[in-house]
Amino acid sequence: MGRTKTVGIAGRFGPRYGSSVRKKWNSIMVRKYQLYYCPFCGLRVRMKRVSVGIWSCSKCGRVFAGDAYQPTSKF
């Protein structure tokens, strides 16, 4: 694979699909896979996305609704 230091996880696409599409996809995937605080147990853990907008905490096992790509909504 090519150099991915600048483009991050979107480096898997190489030169395909255009830079703006790859940047948008990269920002979504970084938010999706980062660590978040569980709103119930308060621990910083990797939340598991069950489905679009449905998240599960790996520690306490609670299932709750959130945004499509992150467990808490901005609004």
N, CA, C and O atoms as a printed pandas DataFrame, in Angstrom:
     atom_number atom_name residue_name chain_id  residue_number  x_coord  y_coord  z_coord
0              1         N          MET        A               1    0.850   -1.171    0.000
1              2        CA          MET        A               1    0.000    0.000    0.000
2              3         C          MET        A               1    0.893    1.230    0.000
3              4         O          MET        A               1    2.086    1.140    0.290
4              5         N          GLY        A               2    0.324    2.354   -0.320
5              6        CA          GLY        A               2    1.074    3.595   -0.408
6              7         C          GLY        A               2    1.308    4.232    0.942
7              8         O          GLY        A               2    1.075    3.623    1.987
8              9         N          ARG        A               3    1.769    5.456    0.904
9             10        CA          ARG        A               3    2.017    6.197    2.140
10            11         C          ARG        A               3    0.681    6.678    2.703
11            12         O          ARG        A               3   -0.132    7.250    1.977
12            13         N          THR        A               4    0.456    6.450    3.983
13            14        CA          THR        A               4   -0.822    6.819    4.588
14            15         C          THR        A               4   -0.652    7.770    5.762
15            16         O          THR        A               4   -1.601    7.972    6.519
16            17         N          LYS        A               5    0.527    8.361    5.938
17            18        CA          LYS        A               5    0.735    9.242    7.069
18            19         C          LYS        A               5   -0.161   10.479    6.982
19            20         O          LYS        A               5   -0.700   10.922    7.996
20            21         N          THR        A               6   -0.322   11.026    5.809
21            22        CA          THR        A               6   -1.128   12.225    5.629
22            23         C          THR        A               6   -2.608   11.913    5.526
23            24         O          THR        A               6   -3.426   12.608    6.129
24            25         N          VAL        A               7   -2.964   10.899    4.787
25            26        CA          VAL        A               7   -4.371   10.625    4.514
26            27         C          VAL        A               7   -5.003    9.679    5.515
27            28         O          VAL        A               7   -6.227    9.561    5.549
28            29         N          GLY        A               8   -4.220    9.010    6.321
29            30        CA          GLY        A               8   -4.756    8.150    7.367
30            31         C          GLY        A               8   -5.418    6.904    6.819
31            32         O          GLY        A               8   -4.884    6.246    5.927
32            33         N          ILE        A               9   -6.592    6.581    7.360
33            34        CA          ILE        A               9   -7.283    5.354    7.014
34            35         C          ILE        A               9   -7.767    5.361    5.564
35            36         O          ILE        A               9   -8.008    4.297    4.992
36            37         N          ALA        A              10   -7.911    6.535    4.967
37            38        CA          ALA        A              10   -8.363    6.636    3.578
38            39         C          ALA        A              10   -7.262    6.287    2.591
39            40         O          ALA        A              10   -7.496    6.309    1.383
40            41         N          GLY        A              11   -6.078    5.969    3.071
41            42        CA          GLY        A              11   -4.986    5.586    2.186
42            43         C          GLY        A              11   -5.244    4.281    1.467
43            44         O          GLY        A              11   -4.573    3.980    0.480
44            45         N          ARG        A              12   -6.199    3.501    1.938
45            46        CA          ARG        A              12   -6.501    2.233    1.278
46            47         C          ARG        A              12   -7.081    2.441   -0.107
47            48         O          ARG        A              12   -7.032    1.531   -0.935
48            49         N          PHE        A              13   -7.633    3.627   -0.382
49            50        CA          PHE        A              13   -8.233    3.876   -1.680
50            51         C          PHE        A              13   -7.231    4.347   -2.724
51            52         O          PHE        A              13   -7.531    4.348   -3.918
52            53         N          GLY        A              14   -6.038    4.750   -2.279
53            54        CA          GLY        A              14   -5.041    5.230   -3.229
54            55         C          GLY        A              14   -5.512    6.516   -3.884
55            56         O          GLY        A              14   -6.067    7.382   -3.209
56            57         N          PRO        A              15   -5.302    6.657   -5.192
57            58        CA          PRO        A              15   -5.717    7.887   -5.874
58            59         C          PRO        A              15   -7.175    7.882   -6.321
59            60         O          PRO        A              15   -7.618    8.827   -6.972
60            61         N          ARG        A              16   -7.913    6.858   -5.992
61            62        CA          ARG        A              16   -9.290    6.752   -6.498
62            63         C          ARG        A              16  -10.274    7.631   -5.730
63            64         O          ARG        A              16  -10.031    7.976   -4.574
64            65         N          TYR        A              17  -11.360    7.986   -6.360
65            66        CA          TYR        A              17  -12.545    8.641   -5.798
66            67         C          TYR        A              17  -12.393   10.128   -5.518
67            68         O          TYR        A              17  -13.384   10.757   -5.146
68            69         N          GLY        A              18  -11.247   10.717   -5.667
69            70        CA          GLY        A              18  -11.085   12.150   -5.441
70            71         C          GLY        A              18  -10.729   12.485   -4.008
71            72         O          GLY        A              18  -11.093   11.765   -3.079
72            73         N          SER        A              19  -10.012   13.589   -3.839
73            74        CA          SER        A              19   -9.498   13.928   -2.519
74            75         C          SER        A              19  -10.588   14.367   -1.557
75            76         O          SER        A              19  -10.532   14.021   -0.377
76            77         N          SER        A              20  -11.587   15.125   -2.029
77            78        CA          SER        A              20  -12.607   15.620   -1.103
78            79         C          SER        A              20  -13.479   14.480   -0.570
79            80         O          SER        A              20  -13.866   14.500    0.599
80            81         N          VAL        A              21  -13.789   13.498   -1.398
81            82        CA          VAL        A              21  -14.577   12.361   -0.945
82            83         C          VAL        A              21  -13.785   11.540    0.064
83            84         O          VAL        A              21  -14.331   11.092    1.072
84            85         N          ARG        A              22  -12.492   11.341   -0.207
85            86        CA          ARG        A              22  -11.654   10.579    0.723
86            87         C          ARG        A              22  -11.487   11.306    2.047
87            88         O          ARG        A              22  -11.433   10.653    3.089
88            89         N          LYS        A              23  -11.405   12.630    2.047
89            90        CA          LYS        A              23  -11.284   13.390    3.291
90            91         C          LYS        A              23  -12.557   13.299    4.127
91            92         O          LYS        A              23  -12.488   13.160    5.348
92            93         N          LYS        A              24  -13.725   13.377    3.475
93            94        CA          LYS        A              24  -14.985   13.246    4.198
94            95         C          LYS        A              24  -15.130   11.842    4.790
95            96         O          LYS        A              24  -15.548   11.688    5.938
96            97         N          TRP        A              25  -14.788   10.836    4.012
97            98        CA          TRP        A              25  -14.871    9.459    4.478
98            99         C          TRP        A              25  -13.915    9.242    5.645
99           100         O          TRP        A              25  -14.254    8.559    6.612
100          101         N          ASN        A              26  -12.728    9.819    5.555
101          102        CA          ASN        A              26  -11.728    9.683    6.616
102          103         C          ASN        A              26  -12.238   10.296    7.923
103          104         O          ASN        A              26  -12.076    9.693    8.984
104          105         N          SER        A              27  -12.849   11.480    7.864
105          106        CA          SER        A              27  -13.331   12.116    9.091
106          107         C          SER        A              27  -14.459   11.306    9.737
107          108         O          SER        A              27  -14.545   11.236   10.963
108          109         N          ILE        A              28  -15.316   10.698    8.928
109          110        CA          ILE        A              28  -16.393    9.865    9.460
110          111         C          ILE        A              28  -15.827    8.617   10.127
111          112         O          ILE        A              28  -16.258    8.258   11.223
112          113         N          MET        A              29  -14.881    7.958    9.492
113          114        CA          MET        A              29  -14.327    6.719   10.040
114          115         C          MET        A              29  -13.500    6.968   11.293
115          116         O          MET        A              29  -13.493    6.129   12.193
116          117         N          VAL        A              30  -12.808    8.087   11.377
117          118        CA          VAL        A              30  -12.043    8.406   12.586
118          119         C          VAL        A              30  -12.996    8.608   13.757
119          120         O          VAL        A              30  -12.731    8.122   14.857
120          121         N          ARG        A              31  -14.117    9.328   13.535
121          122        CA          ARG        A              31  -15.106    9.509   14.603
122          123         C          ARG        A              31  -15.763    8.197   14.986
123          124         O          ARG        A              31  -16.083    7.984   16.156
124          125         N          LYS        A              32  -15.969    7.319   14.023
125          126        CA          LYS        A              32  -16.651    6.055   14.290
126          127         C          LYS        A              32  -15.815    5.133   15.176
127          128         O          LYS        A              32  -16.364    4.450   16.041
128          129         N          TYR        A              33  -14.503    5.104   14.976
129          130        CA          TYR        A              33  -13.660    4.126   15.667
130          131         C          TYR        A              33  -12.891    4.683   16.864
131          132         O          TYR        A              33  -12.122    3.945   17.481
132          133         N          GLN        A              34  -13.071    5.958   17.213
133          134        CA          GLN        A              34  -12.316    6.474   18.343
134          135         C          GLN        A              34  -12.948    6.051   19.665
135          136         O          GLN        A              34  -14.065    5.535   19.682
136          137         N          LEU        A              35  -12.244    6.267   20.761
137          138        CA          LEU        A              35  -12.738    5.916   22.084
138          139         C          LEU        A              35  -13.688    6.995   22.594
139          140         O          LEU        A              35  -13.447    8.185   22.391
140          141         N          TYR        A              36  -14.755    6.584   23.250
141          142        CA          TYR        A              36  -15.734    7.499   23.810
142          143         C          TYR        A              36  -16.006    7.132   25.257
143          144         O          TYR        A              36  -15.776    5.995   25.669
144          145         N          TYR        A              37  -16.497    8.094   26.031
145          146        CA          TYR        A              37  -16.927    7.826   27.397
146          147         C          TYR        A              37  -18.341    7.259   27.363
147          148         O          TYR        A              37  -19.215    7.778   26.670
148          149         N          CYS        A              38  -18.546    6.211   28.103
149          150        CA          CYS        A              38  -19.885    5.625   28.204
150          151         C          CYS        A              38  -20.752    6.557   29.045
151          152         O          CYS        A              38  -20.327    6.959   30.128
152          153         N          PRO        A              39  -21.944    6.912   28.591
153          154        CA          PRO        A              39  -22.792    7.805   29.377
154          155         C          PRO        A              39  -23.354    7.156   30.636
155          156         O          PRO        A              39  -23.891    7.861   31.491
156          157         N          PHE        A              40  -23.248    5.849   30.777
157          158        CA          PHE        A              40  -23.818    5.154   31.927
158          159         C          PHE        A              40  -22.767    4.774   32.960
159          160         O          PHE        A              40  -22.937    5.057   34.146
160          161         N          CYS        A              41  -21.679    4.134   32.525
161          162        CA          CYS        A              41  -20.657    3.714   33.494
162          163         C          CYS        A              41  -19.519    4.723   33.610
163          164         O          CYS        A              41  -18.745    4.658   34.565
164          165         N          GLY        A              42  -19.394    5.659   32.660
165          166        CA          GLY        A              42  -18.398    6.717   32.754
166          167         C          GLY        A              42  -16.994    6.323   32.355
167          168         O          GLY        A              42  -16.081    7.142   32.448
168          169         N          LEU        A              43  -16.794    5.097   31.915
169          170        CA          LEU        A              43  -15.467    4.661   31.512
170          171         C          LEU        A              43  -15.211    4.992   30.051
171          172         O          LEU        A              43  -16.125    4.997   29.226
172          173         N          ARG        A              44  -13.942    5.271   29.748
173          174        CA          ARG        A              44  -13.566    5.547   28.368
174          175         C          ARG        A              44  -13.264    4.218   27.688
175          176         O          ARG        A              44  -12.191    3.644   27.876
176          177         N          VAL        A              45  -14.206    3.741   26.907
177          178        CA          VAL        A              45  -14.082    2.443   26.253
178          179         C          VAL        A              45  -14.457    2.585   24.786
179          180         O          VAL        A              45  -15.040    3.589   24.375
180          181         N          ARG        A              46  -14.125    1.598   24.024
181          182        CA          ARG        A              46  -14.542    1.578   22.636
182          183         C          ARG        A              46  -15.973    1.093   22.574
183          184         O          ARG        A              46  -16.273   -0.049   22.921
184          185         N          MET        A              47  -16.844    1.962   22.133
185          186        CA          MET        A              47  -18.247    1.602   21.977
186          187         C          MET        A              47  -18.392    0.750   20.728
187          188         O          MET        A              47  -17.689    0.951   19.737
188          189         N          LYS        A              48  -19.295   -0.185   20.786
189          190        CA          LYS        A              48  -19.566   -1.043   19.639
190          191         C          LYS        A              48  -20.811   -0.521   18.952
191          192         O          LYS        A              48  -21.853   -0.364   19.589
192          193         N          ARG        A              49  -20.714   -0.249   17.657
193          194        CA          ARG        A              49  -21.870    0.193   16.904
194          195         C          ARG        A              49  -22.633   -1.028   16.431
195          196         O          ARG        A              49  -22.155   -1.772   15.574
196          197         N          VAL        A              50  -23.811   -1.237   16.983
197          198        CA          VAL        A              50  -24.635   -2.387   16.643
198          199         C          VAL        A              50  -25.272   -2.176   15.284
199          200         O          VAL        A              50  -25.260   -3.070   14.437
200          201         N          SER        A              51  -25.825   -1.000   15.078
201          202        CA          SER        A              51  -26.482   -0.632   13.840
202          203         C          SER        A              51  -26.368    0.880   13.716
203          204         O          SER        A              51  -25.736    1.521   14.555
204          205         N          VAL        A              52  -26.965    1.454   12.689
205          206        CA          VAL        A              52  -26.907    2.899   12.522
206          207         C          VAL        A              52  -27.655    3.559   13.671
207          208         O          VAL        A              52  -28.869    3.406   13.803
208          209         N          GLY        A              53  -26.919    4.296   14.503
209          210        CA          GLY        A              53  -27.527    5.000   15.615
210          211         C          GLY        A              53  -27.727    4.182   16.873
211          212         O          GLY        A              53  -28.209    4.723   17.868
212          213         N          ILE        A              54  -27.381    2.903   16.879
213          214        CA          ILE        A              54  -27.525    2.059   18.065
214          215         C          ILE        A              54  -26.140    1.622   18.513
215          216         O          ILE        A              54  -25.392    1.012   17.749
216          217         N          TRP        A              55  -25.805    1.942   19.765
217          218        CA          TRP        A              55  -24.475    1.693   20.310
218          219         C          TRP        A              55  -24.559    0.807   21.539
219          220         O          TRP        A              55  -25.577    0.779   22.231
220          221         N          SER        A              56  -23.472    0.080   21.805
221          222        CA          SER        A              56  -23.396   -0.799   22.959
222          223         C          SER        A              56  -22.063   -0.579   23.666
223          224         O          SER        A              56  -21.020   -0.466   23.021
224          225         N          CYS        A              57  -22.105   -0.520   24.996
225          226        CA          CYS        A              57  -20.887   -0.387   25.800
226          227         C          CYS        A              57  -20.321   -1.774   26.053
227          228         O          CYS        A              57  -21.047   -2.690   26.439
228          229         N          SER        A              58  -19.012   -1.924   25.832
229          230        CA          SER        A              58  -18.403   -3.241   26.010
230          231         C          SER        A              58  -18.193   -3.576   27.485
231          232         O          SER        A              58  -18.033   -4.749   27.822
232          233         N          LYS        A              59  -18.190   -2.575   28.377
233          234        CA          LYS        A              59  -17.971   -2.829   29.796
234          235         C          LYS        A              59  -19.270   -3.126   30.543
235          236         O          LYS        A              59  -19.401   -4.175   31.173
236          237         N          CYS        A              60  -20.232   -2.197   30.472
237          238        CA          CYS        A              60  -21.451   -2.384   31.258
238          239         C          CYS        A              60  -22.556   -3.088   30.474
239          240         O          CYS        A              60  -23.542   -3.533   31.061
240          241         N          GLY        A              61  -22.401   -3.195   29.148
241          242        CA          GLY        A              61  -23.360   -3.923   28.349
242          243         C          GLY        A              61  -24.634   -3.168   28.007
243          244         O          GLY        A              61  -25.561   -3.748   27.442
244          245         N          ARG        A              62  -24.695   -1.876   28.341
245          246        CA          ARG        A              62  -25.897   -1.090   28.030
246          247         C          ARG        A              62  -25.978   -0.804   26.544
247          248         O          ARG        A              62  -24.960   -0.567   25.894
248          249         N          VAL        A              63  -27.169   -0.825   26.012
249          250        CA          VAL        A              63  -27.432   -0.511   24.611
250          251         C          VAL        A              63  -28.251    0.767   24.587
251          252         O          VAL        A              63  -29.252    0.880   25.293
252          253         N          PHE        A              64  -27.828    1.732   23.774
253          254        CA          PHE        A              64  -28.510    3.016   23.738
254          255         C          PHE        A              64  -28.431    3.618   22.344
255          256         O          PHE        A              64  -27.673    3.155   21.492
256          257         N          ALA        A              65  -29.224    4.655   22.127
257          258        CA          ALA        A              65  -29.277    5.322   20.827
258          259         C          ALA        A              65  -28.361    6.539   20.825
259          260         O          ALA        A              65  -28.190    7.206   21.846
260          261         N          GLY        A              66  -27.782    6.815   19.679
261          262        CA          GLY        A              66  -26.913    7.965   19.513
262          263         C          GLY        A              66  -26.922    8.400   18.062
263          264         O          GLY        A              66  -27.872    8.127   17.329
264          265         N          ASP        A              67  -25.865    9.075   17.652
265          266        CA          ASP        A              67  -25.731    9.478   16.258
266          267         C          ASP        A              67  -25.379    8.276   15.396
267          268         O          ASP        A              67  -25.146    7.180   15.906
268          269         N          ALA        A              68  -25.344    8.488   14.099
269          270        CA          ALA        A              68  -25.041    7.400   13.178
270          271         C          ALA        A              68  -23.598    6.944   13.310
271          272         O          ALA        A              68  -23.321    5.746   13.243
272          273         N          TYR        A              69  -22.666    7.886   13.497
273          274        CA          TYR        A              69  -21.255    7.527   13.515
274          275         C          TYR        A              69  -20.563    7.826   14.828
275          276         O          TYR        A              69  -19.363    7.578   14.949
276          277         N          GLN        A              70  -21.279    8.355   15.826
277          278        CA          GLN        A              70  -20.712    8.550   17.152
278          279         C          GLN        A              70  -21.824    8.377   18.181
279          280         O          GLN        A              70  -22.986    8.657   17.887
280          281         N          PRO        A              71  -21.479    7.919   19.384
281          282        CA          PRO        A              71  -22.526    7.536   20.331
282          283         C          PRO        A              71  -23.315    8.707   20.918
283          284         O          PRO        A              71  -24.439    8.501   21.375
284          285         N          THR        A              72  -22.785    9.900   20.923
285          286        CA          THR        A              72  -23.523   11.018   21.472
286          287         C          THR        A              72  -23.807   12.053   20.403
287          288         O          THR        A              72  -23.002   12.262   19.496
288          289         N          SER        A              73  -24.939   12.688   20.514
289          290        CA          SER        A              73  -25.344   13.689   19.540
290          291         C          SER        A              73  -24.810   15.055   19.934
291          292         O          SER        A              73  -24.613   15.323   21.119
292          293         N          LYS        A              74  -24.575   15.915   18.966
293          294        CA          LYS        A              74  -24.116   17.268   19.255
294          295         C          LYS        A              74  -25.252   18.159   19.724
295          296         O          LYS        A              74  -25.022   19.190   20.356
296          297         N          PHE        A              75  -26.485   17.758   19.413
297          298        CA          PHE        A              75  -27.629   18.602   19.743
298          299         C          PHE        A              75  -28.377   18.081   20.937
299          300         O          PHE        A              75  -29.372   18.676   21.350
